[in-house]
Each structure stands twice: as structure tokens, then as C-alpha cells.
Amino acid sequence: RRKVSGLATQMQKQLKAEVQDLEKEMTNILQNHAGVSRAAEDAKRAVRMQHTTNKNHKAAAILVFKTPGTNLHLAMRNLAKQIFVKEIVLIHDLSAANKEAQDDEEEEWKPPKEVYGKPVHYETTTGERREMQKYYACARSVQRKDVDVCFFQMPTRDTSGYIKSLWASFLRAPNLLHTAVGATTFYNDEELQFREDAFGIDAGFAYLNGGAFFLKASAEKFVARVETLWDEMYKVGNIDLEAAGYNAAADVYFSLWQNRPHVELDNDIVPYKRQIDEPRVYERNAYARRRLQTQAHVLAVKQLILDALASKKKGQRFNTTGAYRTDAYSSCGTDDCVLITNIPPVKPTVAMSAHLIGGLMASMLTRETSPEKCDVFKAHQYHYAVDGNPQTQWVTTNTNVTGGDYFGLDLLKLHKDLANVTVVAAHPFQSQMLLEVSMGGVTWYPLVSKPAVKVVDSWRGFAVSQYVYDLSEDLSTAWEKVLALPRKHHRRTPTPPLYIRYVRFRAAKSFALPLVVFDLTYATGDSADGVALSQSKLRGAGEMASYALESQGLADAASGVQAVSLPESSGAKRTSAGGAASLGGERRPRVRTSGG
């Protein structure tokens, strides 16, 4: 015991001495290297922004159901586990259309008052509101005053595999509607996008049943708008047909009247409880569904154009076209990242005259089955790059890569322990693509990287190769070059980011082949911001600047940003789309350099 106690004391003294030396080195670098100081300031801003964004938005989960059961309980449990969900609102549909299901209930159902500490608000409704239920619930049934976001899903959809990444996608652009859909619906909705610059129209249709985040203010505005239109129709004695359309096809109106490009993630939509005759993945015929709602689509576009005309007559700008749409396209299989790319599945929406929108819609809504291009996309959809299945692949179908095209990952939060990124691909030019990293997705830092490559399979005559990019080593090399520069270059020279959230591979030139990606994953370790300089160098300017953030209590405030650690071995833990697997490596004890 004395030997163990003495050894522990000796280790504590040694680690304390290391920390003191590190503090002196950090102080010197931060005071005398303008580039490192700037990197520290950029990192502080990124940490503050992440913390503020997470703090400012709180969600209420809306579940509309006809009969309570296992699916509903599983959905409530999944939602209550999410830190951003502050309240669950249950709407029990007891309308006449649901009378048969009500008669089958043996006794009155008593909802829980809370689930995992999250309050549950329960209401019954007998009105025939149908799809309008969720918007009324969001606008008028949410109890907490600090909730500004609503999440809706059908109780039969298991959103546990993508709800975190969908939330992170929402936080990137909270003014947009964010949904998760299957491949066919995704492609169909991408086709149904309209833009008319003269009237300020930039809109499209979305599907919400698989899970959707939207602002509570948007729901309140939508409910008020529909009630105003109902009042106007009552005055002229025309209510039955169009009022039923608002209730039955509310999602059509809501998504289009946002007049902003929505963000849909191409995911696997799966049921909670699988029956014998139930498919493993929900993939409804989106084209047949849209055709059944043709009248609602036409009326929604008509009303949008009328509103735009009214604004134009008043001299007001109805909206700004060409609005920002994030580059998020699919959740990773483990829900810890999102596939990002600027390569769309269909040709980007182009501006057209208002009178042409009707003709385009007519041709789109007459189809009952998906076209061949949609079927090809479904076979090689975005999700197959990040689903963790080595037998599936995302292919930029019929699209050759042009200079500036990119693909990569949004890691959902800032990381300073990113170790490597692995790409399994069949396109032969992967090693020629530029590797870039970013904290905020706006300013990108290029890394000189030579991946470790090995052939793992073949596909249609092409070798399928695995490319492992050692970001820890690449960042270390980048920092060594920055620190070796003369003082006169410090202020002008870009420095690597101290935290990383986005990683991408960008084509510097065009290639006469498409992208073919089988797998895209990342791994984290204890590489201290990815900077592990040799002992003769300063122990890592990245770690030192990160210490400055810790000492001001900023990094601890940021959700998910880990404590500073001394340089350790290259042990890494795979935590992305392909699943978790320890890659080994001996690790030294982590040491908090501030805050206790």
C-alpha cells in the first residue's frame, strides 16, 4: 500500500509539473503569436455560438393518435430521452371518423403525467381536424412558455435512429422546415420545388409524418391564416370542399406557405412495432399520395401566388428567393453525424414565370408511380453512404463530378478529439480530392493529407478502396508549419481550427465519373485537438489555445465539448455511421488543467 501510495504521489507531482510547464508555454504562445491568438478567438466564438444555439431553442413533441398502444409508449420514451424535448403533448383523436377504434377500447385510457421527468400534456379532440391537429397542438396546446420549436411524428415511426441529427440540422437553419423521409418521397419532394423571382416565391412541398421540426411561431401563423380563410369562405357560403382540403392536406399548405426551401433528410423510416405483414422500412408511394391531393396542391399554389400579388401591390417584398438551404442530406446510421454535399438528386430549382408553375405541377401530379430516375436514385440514395452497410452505396447517378463538388460529414457538435476519417469508395479519384475542415461550415481549412489506401472489394469493374485520413497527424503537421513561420507572417497566415465540426472532400477539378461512396465514417481519440507535436516543439499550439478557452469557462459551457487532455497515444474510438468499435491503443490518464 505504501508503494502504491508513493507511486500515486509521484505521478501527481509529475503531472502537476507538466501542467505548470504547459501553462508557461501557452502564455508565451498566446502573447507572441498573432495567428494562434486569432485561432483562439475564433474558437471562443464558435463555442459561444454552439452553447447559445443549444440554449435558445427548446422543443415540444407532438403525438396525435387514435388508440393508445405499444407504439405510443415507445414513441413517448424515445422523445422523453432527448435533452432538447421539454414537453410531450398527446392529442387523442376521438372524432367520428375514429368511432370504430374507440368502441374497441375496453376501458378509458389514463395517460402518464410525465415520462423520464418530462411533463405530458393530454388532450382529447372530437373535431375532424385530421392533419391540422398537429398545428393546433403546437400553436395552442403547448404549456411551457419557453418552448419555441415543435417536433411532430406519427407514433408508428421509430425516429430514434435520426432524431438527434435532425435536431442538429434544424439548429443550423431554424427558420426552415426540417423533415425526415424515405427515398421515394425525398426525390418526389425535390422535384416539386418552385421559384418565381418576380413574385418572391421560393417554395416546395414536404412530408412530415416521419418526423419534422418547425418553429412554433410558424404553426401559430399557419393556424391563424387558415382560420382567416375559413371565415372568408363562410361569408360567401363556400366552406365544405376547401375546408375539408385544409384539414385533410394541411401539410401540403403548411410546407408550401413557408415559402422557403425546406430541408429533408433521406433516411430509413422504420416502424416501432413490426407486425408479420408489415415492411421493415416504410416506403409509401409518394407519387400516388400526391396525386390524391392534387386539388390541395393547386389551391396551395394559387393562394401563395395571390398572397404574393397582394404584397406586390402594396409595394412590399413578399420574400427573398434563392434562400439558403443547408447541405444536409442524410442522417448517419448511428445518429451522430449527417452526410453533407452540394450535389442534389435533381437539377436545382430555376426561376420561372408564375403561369408556368401550373403546367409543371400538372405534369408532376398526374403520375401514379415513380419514374425510372427516381427508382435509380432509390437504389443508390444518399443514406447508403452513411448507413453502415458495406453492401450499399451512394452514387451521384448520371452526374459526373465537376470542380467544386464536395461531400463530407457534419459531426453535429464541435470536436477537439477528432482522430481520423475513413472513406470506402469506388471512384478512382478519391485521393485527388481536397480534404478540408471547418468549425462553422463557412470558412474551410485545407489539410495536406496522404491517406492510407487498401483495396477491399470490387464493384462493376472498379476497385473499391478504403481511404483512412489521419487528421491527428495532418493537423499536427499543419501546426508545425504555422509555428515555424517568421513572426512577420503570423498575422496573415491562416491557422488550423481548434475545434472541428465539419469535414469534407472537395473536387479541385472535374472528373468524367460520378461519386460512388460505400461508407463514410469518423473516429475520435485523445489526440488533444488533433495536435500532437514533438516534445522539441511546443506541446501543441492547438491544445494551448484550447486551454485558454477552458480557463475562461467557455469550453465547459459548450454541450459535448470535451475537457483538455495532454497528448496521448493514437488510440481511437469509432463513433460514426459504421458503428462503434475500439481500435485499441494504450492511454495515459486525462488531466483537467482548470476548473478543478
Summary of the structure (lengths in Angstrom):
residues: 596
radius of gyration: 26.6
end to end distance: 26.4
largest distance: 93.5
contacts: 1984
relative contact order: 0.12
helix: 38%
strand: 22%
